[in-house]
Amino acid sequence: MESYINIVKLCVGAESLEDLRDWQAAPRARGPDGLPRHVTRMHPRREEALLSGGSLYWVIRGVILVRQRVLRLDPVQGQDGIVRCGIVLDPDLVRTRPQPRRPFQGWRYLAPADAPEDLPDDAGGDDLPPALAAALAEIGVR
């Protein structure tokens, strides 16, 4: 049995890694503790495994490009009175090897064996368009 599990989520509206950085820098994307969080309707059933070292892998324009470690899950009550799940994230964005991903709704679990590797800090390539990064990954260049 795996000791942890990850989740993968579409980064809707983001065209690049820089868009994600900008969005998470905005006060509306941060919780009361100042940490970035993503509010989702569903609460992960595999909470214990997720909080045992799991990350949220972001899909930007059809490609997993980055991950953030999940720190905790907070209840977040909306103005409509509905309690949702606030996925509290480590502010560090860890770039990964590009991995193409088909569109899906919500989030999905991602086994550690299926997750893309982290890129070294000196890998560069922040400015590659996601489609080009995906094409290079598919032919084994990145």
Secondary structure, DSSP 8 states (H G I E B T S, - for coil): --S--EEEEE-TT-SSHHHHHHHHHSGGGB-TTS-BEEEESS--TTHHHHTTT-EEEEEETTEEEEEEEEEEEEEEE-TTS-EEEEEEE-S--EEEEEEE----SSEEEE-GGGS--B--TT---TTS-HHHHHHHHHTT--
